[in-house]
Amino acid sequence: MSTRDLGAIMGRLGPYLCQQAYVVTDLQAAKESMRTSFGCTRYFEFESTSPWEINNSDGSSRTVQCDLGLAFGRSGNMMIELMQPLRGEGVHFDHLARRGPGAHHHGYFVDDYDDLRDFAIENGYPPVMSGVMSSSRFCYLDTVDEVGVYLELVHDPDGMVMKMMPWWDDRRPIAGTET
């Protein structure tokens, strides 16, 4: 594995931060907390039952079930994602066991997902878990030791995530699309 270069990763991703995500044990209580703390008043909620891939350090992977209760809200121009692990296994369950509820990842919406994923691997930050939901792909980069949270790459080519939240301001740039 190459030397870890977080600066290289952040240099590519920094401008495209769109999301702060939290693992919670009680979705309704977390929504109320976000309302009083960050002013989040509207949420799009659903249960995700899509399979995920756990990516091992040796390059192998295995499919796991990681069912989550999800609520997406907004504070200013930041998407707030609340994730309540329901059934299965994965980094969300590990987070609760090791650290309890709290900040889990920062999400970056990117168009050049494959290139940025490869770039992260080359710079010592391989994905530890990845998934697909409809046309969207996402992965968590292993930055917890340095940043305190994962960095998530999100590829949403059809705008599915934004379509779930019609109140969202979609004028922010997406990595790989600036001219």
C-alpha positions as CSV (number, residue, x, y, z in Angstrom):
1,M,0.0,0.0,0.0
2,S,1.2,3.5,-0.7
3,T,2.0,6.2,1.8
4,R,-1.2,7.8,3.2
5,D,-1.7,11.3,1.8
6,L,-4.8,12.9,3.3
7,G,-3.9,16.3,1.9
8,A,-4.1,14.9,-1.7
9,I,-7.5,13.5,-1.0
10,M,-8.9,16.6,0.7
11,G,-7.4,18.8,-2.1
12,R,-9.5,16.9,-4.6
13,L,-12.7,16.6,-2.5
14,G,-12.7,19.7,-0.3
15,P,-15.0,22.0,-2.3
16,Y,-17.6,19.3,-2.8
17,L,-18.6,18.6,0.8
18,C,-22.4,18.4,0.8
19,Q,-23.3,16.2,3.7
20,Q,-22.7,15.6,7.4
21,A,-23.9,12.2,8.6
22,Y,-24.6,10.8,12.0
23,V,-25.2,7.2,13.3
24,V,-28.0,7.3,15.8
25,T,-29.9,4.8,18.0
26,D,-33.3,6.6,17.8
27,L,-34.2,8.3,14.6
28,Q,-37.1,10.3,16.0
29,A,-35.0,11.6,18.9
30,A,-32.2,12.5,16.6
31,K,-34.5,14.4,14.2
32,E,-35.7,16.4,17.2
33,S,-32.2,17.1,18.3
34,M,-31.2,18.3,14.8
35,R,-34.3,20.5,14.7
36,T,-33.3,22.3,17.9
37,S,-29.6,22.3,17.2
38,F,-29.4,22.9,13.4
39,G,-32.9,24.0,12.4
40,C,-33.7,20.9,10.3
41,T,-37.4,20.9,10.0
42,R,-38.1,18.7,7.0
43,Y,-36.9,15.1,6.3
44,F,-37.1,12.5,3.7
45,E,-37.2,9.1,5.5
46,F,-37.0,5.5,4.3
47,E,-35.6,2.2,5.2
48,S,-32.6,1.0,3.2
49,T,-32.4,-2.7,2.7
50,S,-29.8,-2.8,0.0
51,P,-26.8,-5.1,0.3
52,W,-23.3,-3.6,0.9
53,E,-19.8,-4.7,0.3
54,I,-17.3,-4.9,3.1
55,N,-13.9,-4.2,1.5
56,N,-11.0,-6.0,3.3
57,S,-7.4,-4.6,3.4
58,D,-6.2,-7.5,1.3
59,G,-8.4,-6.4,-1.6
60,S,-11.1,-9.0,-1.1
61,S,-14.7,-8.1,-0.3
62,R,-17.8,-9.8,1.0
63,T,-21.5,-8.9,0.7
64,V,-23.3,-8.1,3.9
65,Q,-26.8,-7.0,4.8
66,C,-26.8,-3.6,6.5
67,D,-30.4,-2.4,6.9
68,L,-30.7,1.3,8.0
69,G,-33.4,3.7,8.9
70,L,-32.5,6.9,7.1
71,A,-33.6,10.5,7.4
72,F,-32.2,13.2,5.1
73,G,-32.7,16.8,6.1
74,R,-31.0,20.1,5.5
75,S,-29.3,22.8,7.6
76,G,-28.3,25.8,5.6
77,N,-26.8,24.4,2.5
78,M,-25.6,21.2,4.2
79,M,-27.4,17.9,3.8
80,I,-27.9,16.2,7.2
81,E,-28.1,12.4,7.1
82,L,-29.3,10.4,10.1
83,M,-28.7,6.6,10.0
84,Q,-30.2,4.2,12.5
85,P,-28.7,0.7,12.1
86,L,-31.6,-1.8,12.2
87,R,-30.3,-5.3,11.1
88,G,-27.1,-6.8,9.8
89,E,-23.5,-5.7,10.1
90,G,-21.1,-3.1,8.8
91,V,-19.4,0.1,9.7
92,H,-22.6,1.7,11.1
93,F,-23.0,-1.1,13.6
94,D,-19.2,-1.0,14.4
95,H,-19.4,2.7,15.0
96,L,-22.2,2.3,17.6
97,A,-20.3,-0.5,19.3
98,R,-17.0,1.4,19.5
99,R,-18.0,5.0,19.7
100,G,-21.7,5.2,20.4
101,P,-24.0,7.6,18.5
102,G,-22.5,10.6,16.7
103,A,-20.7,11.9,13.6
104,H,-20.0,9.1,11.1
105,H,-19.0,10.6,7.8
106,H,-18.8,13.6,5.6
107,G,-20.3,13.1,2.1
108,Y,-18.9,14.5,-1.1
109,F,-21.0,14.3,-4.3
110,V,-18.8,13.5,-7.2
111,D,-19.2,12.7,-10.9
112,D,-15.8,11.2,-11.4
113,Y,-16.4,8.5,-8.8
114,D,-14.2,5.8,-10.2
115,D,-11.3,8.1,-10.7
116,L,-11.6,9.5,-7.2
117,R,-12.0,6.1,-5.7
118,D,-8.8,4.9,-7.5
119,F,-7.0,8.1,-6.4
120,A,-8.0,7.5,-2.8
121,I,-6.7,3.9,-3.0
122,E,-3.4,5.1,-4.5
123,N,-3.0,7.6,-1.7
124,G,-3.6,5.1,1.0
125,Y,-7.3,5.5,1.7
126,P,-9.1,2.4,0.4
127,P,-12.9,2.2,0.8
128,V,-13.9,0.0,3.8
129,M,-17.5,-0.3,2.7
130,S,-19.4,0.4,-0.5
131,G,-22.9,0.2,-1.7
132,V,-25.4,0.9,-4.5
133,M,-28.9,2.3,-4.3
134,S,-30.7,2.5,-7.6
135,S,-28.3,4.4,-9.9
136,S,-26.3,5.9,-7.0
137,R,-23.0,4.5,-5.8
138,F,-21.1,5.3,-2.6
139,C,-18.2,4.2,-0.6
140,Y,-16.6,5.1,2.8
141,L,-12.9,5.9,2.7
142,D,-10.9,4.8,5.8
143,T,-10.1,8.3,7.3
144,V,-11.5,7.8,10.8
145,D,-8.0,7.8,12.5
146,E,-7.0,11.1,10.9
147,V,-10.3,13.0,10.5
148,G,-12.5,11.3,13.2
149,V,-15.1,10.3,10.5
150,Y,-15.2,8.5,7.2
151,L,-15.2,10.4,4.0
152,E,-17.9,9.2,1.7
153,L,-17.8,9.4,-2.1
154,V,-21.3,9.7,-3.6
155,H,-22.0,9.3,-7.3
156,D,-25.6,10.3,-8.0
157,P,-25.8,10.5,-11.8
158,D,-29.5,10.7,-12.1
159,G,-29.9,13.2,-9.2
160,M,-31.9,10.6,-7.2
161,V,-30.8,11.9,-3.8
162,M,-31.7,15.4,-4.7
163,K,-35.0,14.4,-6.1
164,M,-35.9,13.0,-2.7
165,M,-35.6,16.4,-1.3
166,P,-37.3,19.0,-3.5
167,W,-36.4,21.8,-1.1
168,W,-32.7,21.3,-1.7
169,D,-30.6,24.0,-3.4
170,D,-28.8,22.0,-6.2
171,R,-26.7,24.9,-7.5
172,R,-23.6,23.7,-5.7
173,P,-20.8,22.3,-7.9
174,I,-20.1,18.6,-8.1
175,A,-16.6,17.3,-8.4
176,G,-15.7,16.5,-12.0
177,T,-18.3,18.9,-13.5
178,E,-16.7,22.3,-13.0
179,T,-15.6,24.1,-16.2
